Structure formats: structure tokens, C-alpha cells
Amino acid sequence: REPCDSPSPLGCGAPAGRDPDEGSSAAAARETLALKELMKRFVQEMVHGRQLSVVVGAGRTEPCKLTLAPNLMYLQLEASGTTHDIPLRSVKGIVPGKLPSSKLVPIEVDELDDTLVLRNNECVTFRLGSLAERDEFTKCLNVLASALDQ
């Protein structure tokens, strides 16, 4: 073995001739590409409308259709024959899973739920089919809402 010229005391530096950030920048590029693909798929699906369950109280759910406006500025929630517009700018936060029990949380939610907290402190909770689906839904809505916050 040849002696190591690495400035690292453990000899764990980047190999000679390589940028030490090269590996992390490649990982970041892969992560960015994966997020772009996820967002593209999510937006296409949501613009056409997605059948979900909205939590209405005591853990009960009702079917609804959630649609993202083509201009990506608001969600349209259709439930029980009524349509509600939810501007994405009005979304203060998206909380996945259980919420702490309090008088401010009038409904019972579980791990598969995703709650949109609006700036007026109203909430809309959706029940997803799996934790992975919930996490993807959370991530994509956060990206959309954050983009409008800038």
C-alpha cells in the first residue's frame, strides 16, 4: 500500500484529483431530479382531480374530489355537492399524522391523515391510503404552497 497524502487525520479525504463535494452534488442532483419527477406526476394527477376521503368528525370520512387549478394557485374541494376553493396562499401549514388533542382540534385524526392548516386557523383533513402516499402528498403540497409564499 502507498502512504496516504490525505489532509484528513484518518486518511478519509476525497481521492486525489476529486472535488470533495462531487459526491454530495451528484446526490443533490439525483434528489432534485426525483423531486421534479414527483412534482410533475403529482401536478398532472391533481389537475385532473383526485378522489380522496375528507375527515368530517369523530374519525368519519366522506368521499371528495380534490383538484388543483391549472394555474396552480388554488385547490378545489368538491364534497357533498358543494365546491370549496382553497387558495394555496392561504395554507399556513400541512401537518401529517396525528395532531395533539385539544379543543382546537375538533376531529379525530390518525397516522394516515394530512391536515391543511389555513391562515384563518381553519383546517381540512384528508385521509390517505398509506403512510408513503401521505408523505408524498405532504411533500408535494408543501412545495406548491412554499413556492407561492416567496
Buried (B, 14 or more C-beta within 10 A) or exposed (E): EEEEEEEEEEEEBBEEEEEEEEEEEEEEEEEEEEEEEBBEEBBEEBBEBBEBBBBBEEEEBEEBBBBBBEEBEBBBBBBEEEEEEBBBEBBBEBBBBBBEEEEEBEBBBEEBBBBBBBEEEEBBBBBBEEEEEBBBBBBBBBBBBEEBEE
